Amino acid sequence: RIEQELIFAHAIQDAALPKHFKYPRQDFEIFAMMDPAKEVGGDFYDFFFVDNDHMGLVIADVSGKGIPAALFMMRAKTALRNLAESGRAPSEILFRANNTLCDGNDAEMFVTAWIGIIDLGTGEMRCANAGHEYPVLMRAGGEYELFKDKHGVALGAMENMRFSEYELKLNPGDRLFVYTD
């Protein structure tokens, strides 16, 4: 019975991640995948339109593995997406998501997260990082390089933390690669 429930939990978690990578636009391409170490886990990605011209990109990694990490993952994913869809800046999204995740966090779990909101018309992207891995950027015709952004504290670790925000400009042919361990 436990094995069946884990299989079912995996299916639910997998269904919560975007799988559609084709859009009726020619100004960007996107692809993502996840291969959890166990049936369920805490890593996740998300991408979504904030409005017609802005797309939100999120990559995150919850502490721990298994069902507790998967439950905290769903809580974090929901908070980040809801806040981003309200049009807030990345630093404000992380601030509010952090406070949401700190509330009732008796298990003392945390999640590292990177978020970017890109203007698809200009390529300008506002980003913030809550203790996550550095993004990797490849300029058109160039090599992949770590973009050593300023990290904040992981979400859920301490209330009322402020997060630094920075801007990236993606030009035609540039690539951005974000990942978890």
VENKAJO-V582241 format. One record per residue. N is the residue number from 1. RES is the residue in one small letter. OMEGA is omega as a letter, one per 20 degrees, with the letter a starting at -180 (NA if undefined). Layout:
{{N | RES | OMEGA} {N | RES | OMEGA}}
This chain:
{{1 | r | r} {2 | i | r} {3 | e | r} {4 | q | r} {5 | e | r} {6 | l | r} {7 | i | r} {8 | f | r} {9 | a | r} {10 | h | a} {11 | a | r} {12 | i | a} {13 | q | r} {14 | d | a} {15 | a | a} {16 | a | a} {17 | l | r} {18 | p | r} {19 | k | a} {20 | h | a} {21 | f | a} {22 | k | r} {23 | y | a} {24 | p | r} {25 | r | r} {26 | q | a} {27 | d | r} {28 | f | r} {29 | e | r} {30 | i | r} {31 | f | r} {32 | a | r} {33 | m | r} {34 | m | r} {35 | d | a} {36 | p | r} {37 | a | r} {38 | k | r} {39 | e | r} {40 | v | a} {41 | g | a} {42 | g | r} {43 | d | r} {44 | f | r} {45 | y | r} {46 | d | r} {47 | f | a} {48 | f | r} {49 | f | r} {50 | v | r} {51 | d | a} {52 | n | a} {53 | d | a} {54 | h | r} {55 | m | r} {56 | g | r} {57 | l | a} {58 | v | r} {59 | i | a} {60 | a | a} {61 | d | r} {62 | v | r} {63 | s | r} {64 | g | a} {65 | k | r} {66 | g | a} {67 | i | r} {68 | p | r} {69 | a | r} {70 | a | r} {71 | l | r} {72 | f | r} {73 | m | a} {74 | m | r} {75 | r | a} {76 | a | a} {77 | k | a} {78 | t | a} {79 | a | a} {80 | l | a} {81 | r | a} {82 | n | r} {83 | l | r} {84 | a | a} {85 | e | r} {86 | s | r} {87 | g | a} {88 | r | r} {89 | a | a} {90 | p | a} {91 | s | r} {92 | e | r} {93 | i | a} {94 | l | r} {95 | f | a} {96 | r | r} {97 | a | r} {98 | n | a} {99 | n | r} {100 | t | a} {101 | l | r} {102 | c | a} {103 | d | r} {104 | g | a} {105 | n | a} {106 | d | r} {107 | a | r} {108 | e | r} {109 | m | r} {110 | f | a} {111 | v | r} {112 | t | a} {113 | a | r} {114 | w | r} {115 | i | r} {116 | g | r} {117 | i | a} {118 | i | r} {119 | d | a} {120 | l | r} {121 | g | a} {122 | t | a} {123 | g | r} {124 | e | a} {125 | m | r} {126 | r | a} {127 | c | r} {128 | a | a} {129 | n | r} {130 | a | r} {131 | g | a} {132 | h | r} {133 | e | r} {134 | y | r} {135 | p | r} {136 | v | a} {137 | l | r} {138 | m | r} {139 | r | a} {140 | a | r} {141 | g | a} {142 | g | r} {143 | e | r} {144 | y | r} {145 | e | r} {146 | l | r} {147 | f | a} {148 | k | r} {149 | d | r} {150 | k | r} {151 | h | r} {152 | g | r} {153 | v | r} {154 | a | r} {155 | l | r} {156 | g | a} {157 | a | a} {158 | m | a} {159 | e | r} {160 | n | r} {161 | m | r} {162 | r | a} {163 | f | r} {164 | s | r} {165 | e | r} {166 | y | a} {167 | e | r} {168 | l | r} {169 | k | r} {170 | l | r} {171 | n | r} {172 | p | r} {173 | g | r} {174 | d | r} {175 | r | r} {176 | l | a} {177 | f | r} {178 | v | a} {179 | y | r} {180 | t | r} {181 | d | NA}}
